[in-house]
Amino acid sequence: MVYYLTAFQKDSSEVLNERFEAATDNEAIRTATLRLKEAQAEKLTHRLTRSGKLLLFCR
């Protein structure tokens, strides 16, 4: 399945805008969480989606 991860600064500029594949939603959430930590974006507004379904969101 294809997932999209985006993270934004307070001024709405994108920090991350990535597409990746994972076998399950839980695997995708783990991958997204690790990627956010690597980019030091875990405390920024972010979202993870699959086919229009919101899986992870933090504001």
N, C-alpha and C positions, 0 to 999 in steps of 0.2 A: 504494500500500500504506500501511497505517496503522501508525505506530510510537509507542511509549510510552517516554518518558525520565523517570527519577526519580533524584533525588539526595537524600542524607540526611546530617544532622549526626550526630555521635557519639552523641547522646542519642536517636537514631531519629526526630527531627522532620524533616519534609520540607522541602527547600530548593527543589526543582523537582518538579513532577508534571505533565508536559505530554504532549499528544497532537499528532502532526503527520503529514503525508503526504509521501512521497518516492517517486520512481520505482524506485529500486534500493536494496539494502542499503548499498552503498558511499556513495551520496548521503546516506542517512539517518545513517550514521556520521559523515560530514563535518558535517552539520547539527547533530547532537548534540554533537560536539566543540566547535563554535563556540558553541553555546548554553551549554554548561558553562563555557567561558571567560568569556562575557558575565556569567554569574551568579557568577563566581569560585568555582565548585564543582568544577573539574577534579581537585582533590586530595581531594575528599570521596568517600564511597562512592556509586557511581552505577551505573545499568544502563540499557541500551537493549534493548527487546524488540519483536518482531513476531510475532503469532499464537503466542505462547508460546515462541518461539525467542529465546534470549539472544544478542544480537549484540555487545554491549559491556558489560563489567563491570569495575569497579575497586573494591577494598576497602581 
